[in-house]
Amino acid sequence: MNDTTASKTESLLAEVDQYSAHNYHPLPVVIERGEGVWVWDVDGNRYMDMLSAYSALNQGHRHPAILAAAHAQLEKLTLTSRAFHNDQMGPFLRELCQATGFECALPMNTGMEAVETAIKMVRKWGYKVKGVPADQAEIIACENNFHGRTTTIVGFSSEEQYRDGFGPFTPGFKLIPYGDAEALAAAINENTVGFLFEPLQGEGGVVVPPDGFITKARELCTQHRVALMADEIQTGLGRTGRLFCCDWEAVRPDVLIIGKALGGGVYPVSATMADAEFMNVFTPGDHGSTFGGNPLAAAIGRAALRVILDEGLSERTDQLGTWFINELRAINSPHVQEVRGKGLMIGVVIKESSGIARPFCEALQARGILAKETHHQVIRFAPPLIITQEELEFALEQTRKVLSV
Ligand SMILES: *Cc1c(COP(=O)(O)O)cnc(C)c1O
């Protein structure tokens, strides 16, 4: 093969294959530009992004208001560390608290850091406030969970591959079946400090819990003085058609963990939200992050949040998502077992008899739609929330063609 016939994509894929750790299995597309719901590859092909970087791009690629905030901040100040104050973090945390109804926020960068922050906070609250004996604190999590990739977090994963070869693991975690309130009631004891859950499981295959589960979990946690810890890193900030997925049951968790779209697709920004009863267990030196709360992150986070609120992305998502799910369900396909989800967090489950989801994703790619399988059998559709009905119709048309044959 000579250079004139080899595509740019092929040579860039070969380079990544040689130099990168093989910890991902991406679709073979090399993207060089993005705008809104669209991306272009290095060979000039256009695709619709139906993954949105796992919901980190709810506002779309390169949203002008977020870019403007980033550019303005780049001209002034980018990093101070928390050894000094900066003029962006305070307003960012205040706006986050006003939008979420919590008293305090602790800013971090990635989602897994915010989850670790929540774990440390709730454990310390257990010892200092609830009175759990030293080193006895237990946190209950769910089977099929995804909360990130630190050694502590994968230690309580039920996914064998996430754990295999990475032990020994942090003790103090118990698993219950997802959505099973009776199992939660049975698992709680006097040393339980928290129940960590996703209000709708994303990486686990877009799994919606039974109606009322979040409400029951709230009741049990209140009754036994256990912190209800909602990981809304993927479900939050409009994705499910509410600002937060817990809003579907009008439940307020004790700890709200957010990330992904908080960075507006530009920068890693995450936060752990709670009232002072929890947050005040942290004293100087207990916890920290060199980059957490930096002025660039804070300026971008403020703009990212403002776009979600000002453009009414939750309401749009509710309307468009309901329509899109119904249209997907109406496709007459020999391959589809089930279509499930909320808002624009949708999983199309492929029947085992039709093979795995990956070839369907590859067929969608050939038709200009980038979607990614999760858990082998599920095609995930999670476009940027700024998508228009017309754009969704294009996605639907391509999906119909791929699923009908
Ligand atoms: C993506 C995700 C995380 C981890 O976030 P990172 O930024 O990748 O560390 C944690 N919890 C949930 C529910 C997620 O979807």
The ligand as an SDF file (V2000), in Angstrom:
LIG
                    3D

 15 15  0  0  0  0  0  0  0  0999 V2000
  -18.4020    8.1360   33.5100 C   0  0  0  0  0  0  0  0  0  0  0  0
  -18.9210    7.7910   34.8460 C   0  0  0  0  0  0  0  0  0  0  0  0
  -18.0950    7.8300   35.9870 C   0  0  0  0  0  0  0  0  0  0  0  0
  -16.6250    8.1140   35.9100 C   0  0  0  0  0  0  0  0  0  0  0  0
  -16.3190    9.3650   35.3660 O   0  0  0  0  0  0  0  0  0  0  0  0
  -14.8270    9.6290   34.7980 P   0  0  0  0  0  0  0  0  0  0  0  0
  -14.8400   11.0870   34.4710 O   0  0  0  0  0  0  0  0  0  0  0  0
  -14.6470    8.7510   33.6030 O   0  0  0  0  0  0  0  0  0  0  0  0
  -13.8960    9.2810   35.9000 O   0  0  0  0  0  0  0  0  0  0  0  0
  -18.6720    7.5580   37.2100 C   0  0  0  0  0  0  0  0  0  0  0  0
  -19.9760    7.2520   37.3200 N   0  0  0  0  0  0  0  0  0  0  0  0
  -20.8000    7.1990   36.2560 C   0  0  0  0  0  0  0  0  0  0  0  0
  -22.2410    6.8800   36.4440 C   0  0  0  0  0  0  0  0  0  0  0  0
  -20.2980    7.4500   34.9760 C   0  0  0  0  0  0  0  0  0  0  0  0
  -21.1030    7.3510   33.9160 O   0  0  0  0  0  0  0  0  0  0  0  0
  1  2  1  0
  2  3  1  0
  2 14  2  0
  3  4  1  0
  3 10  2  0
  4  5  1  0
  5  6  1  0
  6  7  2  0
  6  8  1  0
  6  9  1  0
 10 11  1  0
 11 12  2  0
 12 13  1  0
 12 14  1  0
 14 15  1  0
M  END
$$$$
